[in-house]
Amino acid sequence: MATTTLTDRYQRVVELRRNRTKSVFLRFSGFVVLGAIVWAWTSGGPLLGRLSAERRWTNFKNFVGELVPAPVDKSGNWGDAIPWAWELFTDKGLEALLITFGIASAAIILSALFVSPWLPLSSRKLANSNPMGIWGGRRNQFSQTVWRVVGPVVRFSFVLARSVPEYLIAFLLLSLLGLQVWPLVLALAIHNFGILGRLWGEVVENADVEATEQSIAAGGGRFSAYLSRIFPANFNRFLIYFFYRWETCMKDATVLGMLGLLTLGKLIMLEKGFHWDRVFFYILLGASVILIGDLFSTFLRRRLR
């Protein structure tokens, strides 16, 4: 059997590119958007105020210059950035990072624990009097009515939980419980209860039905079918959404810290407008934790496969 050479593959790519469908509308739209951006930047339009292009460019250069660590800006030696960064890290950065990490992790774990038992009751395939459409015997009118109500009520609770912004929930809980970590944890947990419920619910709805139908047809209930068939088969997908929402919780916990609790958000708020180099350092500190979490998520899912 003849092997495909690199040249042949390249020729195929060139041919596919040459024969691809071309959209005149998309190209025209792209040029219009690009032209609008250039016009807005150079003309001092209403979107950018009355500053001239030269003034905006000067402001941009000044802002970028303020991102350089203060010791480096004075000495010109980037080696001075290491003790500067270490001092910020050990002074308040590490404590704020750990609090941010703890709030995000506790919130997403609580959300996952509360969502998991409700998933079989939110599924349109499982939350009815005849799960998966398999007749399970004669049901009385009350039982049928209950199963018609349960699914919509659970799904509506997911919608309600994610429709209220976590910042507003945290503000209300701080008014009730005072300045501590639990209002932020509960606010994120409530909001992500709705989001995880929707995401994991979609996984359950789109799961392979053959194994579940066999389990129910053999006499198993909807909960046993979920625990023995759906949950193990789709555990990796559950993990993907879990870590995705954990990353979002890290960013949200940073923002919620601006309400007054010592997180990276509070440090950013305190330094904003005065020391942009420190603000940039705290932003990178939070981003590094999210990167480590993403790498851990990838490693864990590969191991579980």
N, C-alpha and C positions, 0 to 999 in steps of 0.2 A: 504494500500500500504506500503510495507516494505521500510524503509528508508535506504539509503546507509551510512554505518558506515565509520569512518575514516580509519579503518583497510582495508576495502574493497577498498577504494580509493587508499590507499598506495600500495596495491597488484596490482591494475590496472596500476599504474605508474611503478612499478617494472617490470610488464609483458611487457608493452610498451617499456621500456628501453631495456629489454632483446631481444625483437623481432625487434628492430629498424634496419634500413639498415646501414650497416657498410661499409665505404669506405677505402680500403687499401691504395689508392693513397693519400687521405687526411692525413691519419695517418703518412704515410711515409714522406710526405711533411712537416708536423709539426715537426717531429724529425730532418729532415734536416735543417730547419730554426733554430730550437733551438740549434742544434749543431754548426751552423755557427755563431750564436750570442756568444756562449760560446767561440768558437775558436777566434773570432775577439777580444773579451775582454781580453783573457788570453795570446794571442800570440803577441800582439802588431802589428797586421797586418796593411796593408796600409790604411784601413779605420780609424784607430785610431792613426796613426802616429807611432813613434818609442818609445813612453813612455812605461815603464814596467807596469805590472798590479799593482804592489805596488805603483808606482808613481801616476797612475791614481786614485787609491783608496784614496791616500793621498790628491790629488787635490779635489776629491769629498767631502771628510770630511771637508776640509778647506772651500769649497764653502758653504756647509750646515751650517758650523759654522758662516759664514759671514751673513747668513740670520737671525740670532738671533739679535734682536734690540740692538743697542750699549749700552744703559743703563743697559739692562739685562745682557749683556756679562761682564760688569764691576762689577755689584753688585751681580749677580746671583739671583736677586729677580724679578720674572715676573710681579709683581705689578708695577714696574717702566716702563713697556711697555705702560701703559695706558696714562700717561701724555705725553710720547714721541709720541705716535700715535695721540693724540689730537693736539699736537703742529704742526705736519706735516699736519694734516687735516685742521686746521684753517689757517695755514700760506699760502700755495698755493694749497693744495690738493682739498679743496672745490671749489675754483675758477676754477681749471683745470677740475674737475669733471663736474661742471655745464656747462662749455664750450663744453666739450666732449658730454655730454648728449644733449645739445641744437643742436649741429651740426648733430648728428645722428638722432634726432627726426625731425628736420626741413627737412633733406634730404629724409627720408623715407616718410614723409607726402607729400612732393612735388612729389616724384615718384608716390605715389598712386593716387594723383590728376591728374597727367598727363597721367597715364596708363589707368585709368577707362574709359574715353570716347572712347579709341581706341580698347577696348576689343571686342565689337561687330564687328568691322571692321577687326579684326585679325582672327576671327573664320571662319573655313572652312564651317561650317554649316550655318552661318548667312551672311557672306560676299560673296554673290553671287546673281545673278539676281533672283533666286528662293530660298529664304531662307528656310532651313529645307527641301528642295526638293519639296516644295508646290508651284504649279504654281500660279503666281500672276498677270497673264495677259500678253499680248503681249509686248515684249520689243524690242526697236530698237537696231540696231547693235552697236551704240555708247555706250548705257547703258550696254550691255552685255560685251563689251570690257573693260569698266571702272571697272566693278565688277570682271573681271578676273585679273585685275592689282592691285586693292586696297589691297586685302588680302595679297598677297606676298610682296608688298611694306611695309606694316605695320609690318609683321613678320620679314622682313629683317632689319627694323629699330631697332627692339628689339635685333636681333643678333648683329648688329653693335654697339649698345650702350653697351652691356655687353662684347663685345670682346676687348674693349680698357680698360686696367687696370685703376682703379680709381686713383692710385698713379700718373700715367702719366698725366691724365686729370687734377688733382690738380696742378701738377707742371707747366703745360702750363697756367692754369688759374691764378696761383699766379704770373707768369711772366707778365700777362696782367693786372690784377686787383690789384696787390700788396698784402702785407701780411695782410689779414683779413679773417674773417670766411667764407665769401660767396664763395670764390673759393673752399674751402673744401666741403661746403654744396652742391654746384652745381656739383662738381665732383662725390660725392656719389649719388646724385639724378640722374645724367645721367646714371651712371653704373647700379643702381638699377632699373631704368626705363626699361632696357632690361631684367633684371632678373625677376622682378615682372611681366612684360609683358609675359614672358614665363610661369611662374608658374601659374598666374591667367588665362592665355590663356588655359592651360591644364585643369583647373577647368571648364571653359566654354565648352571646347570640350567634356569633359566627363560628363557634366550635364545631368539630366533626360530630354529626348527629348519630352516625351508625353505632358507635360504641355505647353512647348514652341510651339509644333506643333498645339495644340488646340488654343493657342492665335493667331498664325499667320493665321490659317485656319478661325478664326472668324473675320478676317479683320485687325488685329493688324500688325504693322510694326516690323522690326527686332529690333529696339531700344526699343520700348515699350515692346516687348516680353522679351528682356534682363533685363530691369528695373523691370518688374512686375513678372517675373517667375524665371529667372536664378539667378539674383543677390540676391534676398531675400532668396531663397532656399539654396544658397551656401555661405551665408555671413560668417558663422563660418569658413569655409575653407579659405576664403579670409583673415580672421583675423589671422589664423594660420601662413600663409605665410607672412603676414604683420609684425607680431611680430618676426618671425624668421629672416627676413631681417633687422629689427630694431636691433636685437642683433648683427648681423653681422656688421651693420653700427657703433655700439658702438665700436667694436673692430677695425674696419677700421679707425674710427675717431681718435682712440688712436694712431694708427700707423702713420696716416697722420700728426699728431701733430709734428712728428719728422722733418717736413719741416720747422718748426720754430714757429708755433702758439702755444700759451699756452694751451695745453691739457695734459692729463695724459701721452701721448707719449713723449712730450718734457721733462717733469719731469723725466721720466724713462731714457731718453737719457742723461740728464745732470748728473744723479746720477750713471749711468752704469759704472762699473769698479772702482768706489770709495766707494759707500755705497750700497751694495747689499741688506741690510736690508730695506732701504728706497725704493729701486726698488720693492722689494717684497710687501711692504705695498701698493704702488700705483697700482700694479697689482691686489691685493686683493680688493682694493677700486673699481676699474672698474668692477671686477667680481661680487661684491656685487650688483651693480646697474643692471647688466644683470639678476642676480637671482631674484631681486625684480620685474623686468619687466616680467620675465617668470611667476612668481606667479600672477601678475596682469592679464596677458594674460589668464591664466587658469581660474581665477575668472570671468573675463569678459565673456569668452565663455560659462561657465556654467550658468551664469545669463541669457545670450541671448537664451540658449536652452529652 
